[in-house]
C-alpha cells in the first residue's frame, strides 16, 4: 500500500503527463492494481470500466486521498516508482 501521511498532504493538480505515466505504470503490472477512493470503493485498474471510473476520480483527487494497492511485490515496486515520481517535486 502506498499512501502519503496526513502531514505530507499537499494539493496537487493532475496533468495529462501524470495520467499517461499512471497508465503506463498500471500496464507494466502483471496482476490487478487497485485504486481505493476515500469512501472505501475499490477499483480494479486492469478492468476497463472500473479503470475509466477510477481515473475520473483520481484526476479530481487533488488532496491525494486515494490509495494504490498492488497484488504482488513486483507490481508494488512498479507502483512505488510511479508514486515516488509523482511526489518527487
N, C-alpha and C positions, 0 to 999 in steps of 0.2 A: 504494500500500500504506500502510495506517495501522496503526502499532503503537507502543506506548509502549516506551521503552527500559527495560532491566533496572533502572536506577537509579530510575525513576519508578514502578515497580510497587507497588501497594498492594492489599490485599484489598478486594474490592467485593462488594456484595450486589445482585442484580438485583431490581428491583421490577416490579410489574405495569405501571407507567408506563414503565419502561425498555423492556420488551418491546413495548408499544404504540408507543412512539416509534421503536424499531428497525424494526418492521414498516412504519410509515408512511414511514420513510426508504427502505426497500427498495422499497416501492410507487411512490415518486417516481422511481426509477431506470428508465431505458428498456431497458437491457441487463442481462445477468446480473451479479449481485453474488455473490461467492464468500466463504465463511467457511472458513478453514483451521484445523483442530484442531492441537493440539500434536503429534499423532502423524503429521501430514502429510496427513491426509484432507481433501479439498476438497469443500464442499457448495455446490451451486447454490441460492441463496436464492430464486430465481424458480421453482423446481420444488417443488411441494407436498410430496412425500415427503421430499426432501432437506431442505427448509426445516424440517419438523417435527423431523427427527432432529437437525439442527444447532441449532435453538432449544433443545432439551432439553440439549444440551451447553453452549451459550452461557450458559444460565441457571445452570448449575452451575460455570461457569468463573470462580470468584471471584478468581483471580490474573491475569486479563486475558492469558491465554496464547494466545488465538485471534486470528487476523489477518483483516482485512476487505480484499478486493480488488474493485475495480470495473473494468469493461471500457471505460469512456470517461471523458474528462476531466470531462464534465458530471456523470456519476454519481459520480465520485470526489469532486467538490465537495459533492454531497448527503451522501455518507457521511462526509466530513471534518467537515461541520457537525454531523452526529449524534455523531461521535467526540468533537469538542470539547465538545459539550453534556454528554456522559456524564462527561467528566473535568474539568469546569469547577469543581466544588466543592472 
